[in-house]
Amino acid sequence: MNKIEAIIKPFKLDEVKDALHEIGLMGITVIEAKGFGRQKGHTELYRGAEYIIDFLPKVKLEIVCPDDMTERAIEAIMTAARTGRIGDGKIFVTPVSDVIRIRTGERGADAV
């Protein structure tokens, strides 16, 4: 199993969720986040004063899926989240050694 963490633009969340649902992935954790990479933020004017916005709103998705679904999930996220502009986000993949469902005690793929 693998854990996929994806940082995406907030307005792309519904498209990514639908794309993951289409390939059969149902479980997803969504976390509101702020950050920056190469974008480095931007400046805004408010009541005549200029403010530097360093941290931009992002959404972090966490998905645990079987090894055979990982590449399809990555492709689904990339296709749905891509705008072609800077700040589209990143995807991180890490191996998961075990998963335990607290309610039933199921382990491994059955717990996902």
Residue pairs with C-beta under 8 A, 6 or more apart in sequence:
1 64
1 65
1 66
1 67
1 95
1 96
1 99
1 108
1 109
1 112
2 64
2 65
2 67
2 70
2 93
2 94
2 95
2 96
3 62
3 63
3 64
3 93
3 94
3 95
3 96
4 61
4 62
4 63
4 64
4 65
4 70
4 73
4 74
4 77
4 91
4 92
4 93
5 60
5 61
5 62
5 91
5 92
5 93
5 94
6 16
6 60
6 61
6 63
6 77
6 81
6 89
6 90
6 91
6 92
7 33
7 35
7 58
7 59
7 60
7 61
7 89
7 90
7 91
8 16
8 58
8 59
8 61
8 77
8 81
8 88
8 89
9 58
9 59
9 81
9 83
9 87
9 88
9 89
10 32
10 57
10 58
10 59
12 59
12 80
12 81
12 83
13 30
13 59
13 61
15 80
15 81
16 61
16 76
16 77
16 80
16 81
17 28
18 80
19 76
19 77
19 79
19 80
20 28
20 63
20 73
20 76
20 77
22 76
23 69
23 72
23 73
23 76
24 69
25 63
25 65
25 69
25 73
25 76
27 63
27 64
27 112
28 61
28 62
28 63
29 61
29 62
29 63
30 59
30 60
30 61
31 59
31 60
31 61
31 62
32 57
32 58
32 59
32 60
33 57
33 58
33 59
33 60
34 55
34 56
34 57
34 58
35 55
35 56
35 58
36 54
36 55
36 56
37 87
37 90
38 86
38 87
39 56
39 86
39 87
40 54
41 52
41 53
41 54
41 55
41 56
42 52
42 53
42 56
43 50
43 51
43 52
43 53
44 50
44 51
44 53
45 51
56 87
58 89
61 77
63 73
64 96
64 99
64 112
65 73
65 112
66 109
66 112
70 93
74 91
74 93
77 91
78 91
81 88
81 89
82 88
98 107
98 108
99 107
99 108
99 109
99 111
99 112
100 106
100 107
100 111
101 107
101 110
101 111
104 111
